[in-house]
Amino acid sequence: MLDAAPPASELLADKAYDSDRIRENLIARGMRPVIPNKDHRRFLHPFDRKRYRARNAIERMFCRLKDFRRIATRYDKLARNYLASLCLAALVAHGLR
């Protein structure tokens, strides 16, 4: 999955992606990993805590969008219709906040 990701300067991920192999892959691709360390890790890797906290806002946005049944279950058959539904849901969710 990471190989299909577009080029970026950093990757924000949760603890599930904390492995030396993933970190080495990201660094080799020129990305800076912003991944917190698992609790059992012996040698801790530094990461930007402030950037990691900003990731939470993105997760909350996706969670809010999934509250709309049409978005969560992808009722629309055409991509353009799904995108239109997604935009409307985002407008409504933004207005509710």
Phi and psi restraints in degrees (value plus and minus 20) as a CYANA .aco file:
   2 LEU   PHI     -86.8   -46.8
   2 LEU   PSI     -49.0    -9.0
   3 ASP   PHI     -87.1   -47.1
   3 ASP   PSI     -48.1    -8.1
   4 ALA   PHI    -104.4   -64.4
   4 ALA   PSI     -29.7    10.3
   5 ALA   PHI     -88.6   -48.6
   5 ALA   PSI     122.7   162.7
   6 PRO   PHI     -90.3   -50.3
   6 PRO   PSI     141.4   181.4
   7 PRO   PHI     -80.5   -40.5
   7 PRO   PSI     119.3   159.3
   8 ALA   PHI    -171.3  -131.3
   8 ALA   PSI     145.9   185.9
   9 SER   PHI    -107.0   -67.0
   9 SER   PSI     -45.4    -5.4
  10 GLU   PHI    -172.1  -132.1
  10 GLU   PSI     140.0   180.0
  11 LEU   PHI    -145.5  -105.5
  11 LEU   PSI     100.9   140.9
  12 LEU   PHI    -116.1   -76.1
  12 LEU   PSI     103.9   143.9
  13 ALA   PHI    -166.3  -126.3
  13 ALA   PSI     145.8   185.8
  14 ASP   PHI    -111.4   -71.4
  14 ASP   PSI    -195.7  -155.7
  15 LYS   PHI     -81.3   -41.3
  15 LYS   PSI     -42.3    -2.3
  16 ALA   PHI     -82.0   -42.0
  16 ALA   PSI     -45.0    -5.0
  17 TYR   PHI    -116.3   -76.3
  17 TYR   PSI      -6.3    33.7
  18 ASP   PHI    -104.1   -64.1
  18 ASP   PSI      69.9   109.9
  19 SER   PHI    -162.4  -122.4
  19 SER   PSI     130.6   170.6
  20 ASP   PHI     -82.3   -42.3
  20 ASP   PSI     -56.0   -16.0
  21 ARG   PHI     -84.0   -44.0
  21 ARG   PSI     -64.4   -24.4
  22 ILE   PHI     -86.7   -46.7
  22 ILE   PSI     -63.1   -23.1
  23 ARG   PHI     -80.7   -40.7
  23 ARG   PSI     -64.2   -24.2
  24 GLU   PHI     -83.4   -43.4
  24 GLU   PSI     -59.6   -19.6
  25 ASN   PHI     -82.3   -42.3
  25 ASN   PSI     -64.4   -24.4
  26 LEU   PHI     -84.6   -44.6
  26 LEU   PSI     -64.0   -24.0
  27 ILE   PHI     -84.9   -44.9
  27 ILE   PSI     -58.2   -18.2
  28 ALA   PHI     -84.1   -44.1
  28 ALA   PSI     -50.8   -10.8
  29 ARG   PHI    -106.0   -66.0
  29 ARG   PSI     -19.9    20.1
  30 GLY   PHI      66.5   106.5
  30 GLY   PSI      -4.1    35.9
  31 MET   PHI    -119.9   -79.9
  31 MET   PSI     129.4   169.4
  32 ARG   PHI    -118.8   -78.8
  32 ARG   PSI      98.9   138.9
  33 PRO   PHI     -95.7   -55.7
  33 PRO   PSI     107.9   147.9
  34 VAL   PHI    -133.6   -93.6
  34 VAL   PSI      59.5    99.5
  35 ILE   PHI    -151.1  -111.1
  35 ILE   PSI     103.9   143.9
  36 PRO   PHI     -88.9   -48.9
  36 PRO   PSI     136.6   176.6
  37 ASN   PHI    -101.0   -61.0
  37 ASN   PSI     123.8   163.8
  38 LYS   PHI     -87.5   -47.5
  38 LYS   PSI     136.5   176.5
  39 ASP   PHI     -84.3   -44.3
  39 ASP   PSI     -51.0   -11.0
  40 HIS   PHI    -109.1   -69.1
  40 HIS   PSI     -18.1    21.9
  41 ARG   PHI     -89.4   -49.4
  41 ARG   PSI     111.0   151.0
  42 ARG   PHI     -97.8   -57.8
  42 ARG   PSI     -68.7   -28.7
  43 PHE   PHI    -124.4   -84.4
  43 PHE   PSI      93.8   133.8
  44 LEU   PHI    -102.3   -62.3
  44 LEU   PSI     118.2   158.2
  45 HIS   PHI    -115.8   -75.8
  45 HIS   PSI     119.3   159.3
  46 PRO   PHI     -92.1   -52.1
  46 PRO   PSI     126.6   166.6
  47 PHE   PHI    -169.7  -129.7
  47 PHE   PSI     136.6   176.6
  48 ASP   PHI    -101.5   -61.5
  48 ASP   PSI      82.9   122.9
  49 ARG   PHI     -83.8   -43.8
  49 ARG   PSI     -56.5   -16.5
  50 LYS   PHI     -84.8   -44.8
  50 LYS   PSI     -63.8   -23.8
  51 ARG   PHI     -85.7   -45.7
  51 ARG   PSI     -56.9   -16.9
  52 TYR   PHI     -86.1   -46.1
  52 TYR   PSI     -58.6   -18.6
  53 ARG   PHI     -84.3   -44.3
  53 ARG   PSI     -52.7   -12.7
  54 ALA   PHI     -85.3   -45.3
  54 ALA   PSI     -45.9    -5.9
  55 ARG   PHI     -82.1   -42.1
  55 ARG   PSI     -51.2   -11.2
  56 ASN   PHI     -80.5   -40.5
  56 ASN   PSI     -56.1   -16.1
  57 ALA   PHI     -81.7   -41.7
  57 ALA   PSI     -57.8   -17.8
  58 ILE   PHI     -88.2   -48.2
  58 ILE   PSI     -62.3   -22.3
  59 GLU   PHI     -81.5   -41.5
  59 GLU   PSI     -61.8   -21.8
  60 ARG   PHI     -84.3   -44.3
  60 ARG   PSI     -55.8   -15.8
  61 MET   PHI     -83.7   -43.7
  61 MET   PSI     -65.9   -25.9
  62 PHE   PHI     -83.9   -43.9
  62 PHE   PSI     -57.7   -17.7
  63 CYS   PHI     -83.7   -43.7
  63 CYS   PSI     -61.9   -21.9
  64 ARG   PHI     -83.6   -43.6
  64 ARG   PSI     -60.0   -20.0
  65 LEU   PHI     -86.6   -46.6
  65 LEU   PSI     -54.1   -14.1
  66 LYS   PHI     -92.7   -52.7
  66 LYS   PSI     -30.3     9.7
  67 ASP   PHI     -87.4   -47.4
  67 ASP   PSI     -41.7    -1.7
  68 PHE   PHI    -105.5   -65.5
  68 PHE   PSI      96.3   136.3
  69 ARG   PHI     -77.6   -37.6
  69 ARG   PSI     -60.6   -20.6
  70 ARG   PHI     -81.2   -41.2
  70 ARG   PSI     -56.0   -16.0
  71 ILE   PHI     -95.4   -55.4
  71 ILE   PSI     -65.8   -25.8
  72 ALA   PHI     -84.0   -44.0
  72 ALA   PSI     -57.4   -17.4
  73 THR   PHI    -117.3   -77.3
  73 THR   PSI     -25.9    14.1
  74 ARG   PHI      33.2    73.2
  74 ARG   PSI      39.7    79.7
  75 TYR   PHI     -84.6   -44.6
  75 TYR   PSI     -54.0   -14.0
  76 ASP   PHI     -88.9   -48.9
  76 ASP   PSI     116.3   156.3
  77 LYS   PHI    -105.3   -65.3
  77 LYS   PSI     -50.8   -10.8
  78 LEU   PHI    -117.7   -77.7
  78 LEU   PSI     122.4   162.4
  79 ALA   PHI     -81.9   -41.9
  79 ALA   PSI     -57.9   -17.9
  80 ARG   PHI     -86.4   -46.4
  80 ARG   PSI     -56.0   -16.0
  81 ASN   PHI     -89.3   -49.3
  81 ASN   PSI     -59.4   -19.4
  82 TYR   PHI     -84.6   -44.6
  82 TYR   PSI     -62.3   -22.3
  83 LEU   PHI     -82.9   -42.9
  83 LEU   PSI     -60.6   -20.6
  84 ALA   PHI     -83.1   -43.1
  84 ALA   PSI     -63.1   -23.1
  85 SER   PHI     -83.6   -43.6
  85 SER   PSI     -60.0   -20.0
  86 LEU   PHI     -83.2   -43.2
  86 LEU   PSI     -62.9   -22.9
  87 CYS   PHI     -84.2   -44.2
  87 CYS   PSI     -62.0   -22.0
  88 LEU   PHI     -84.7   -44.7
  88 LEU   PSI     -62.5   -22.5
  89 ALA   PHI     -83.4   -43.4
  89 ALA   PSI     -59.1   -19.1
  90 ALA   PHI     -84.8   -44.8
  90 ALA   PSI     -59.8   -19.8
  91 LEU   PHI     -84.0   -44.0
  91 LEU   PSI     -63.1   -23.1
  92 VAL   PHI     -87.1   -47.1
  92 VAL   PSI     -64.5   -24.5
  93 ALA   PHI     -83.1   -43.1
  93 ALA   PSI     -58.6   -18.6
  94 HIS   PHI     -87.1   -47.1
  94 HIS   PSI     -56.6   -16.6
  95 GLY   PHI     -90.5   -50.5
  95 GLY   PSI     -47.5    -7.5
  96 LEU   PHI     -98.4   -58.4
  96 LEU   PSI     -38.1     1.9
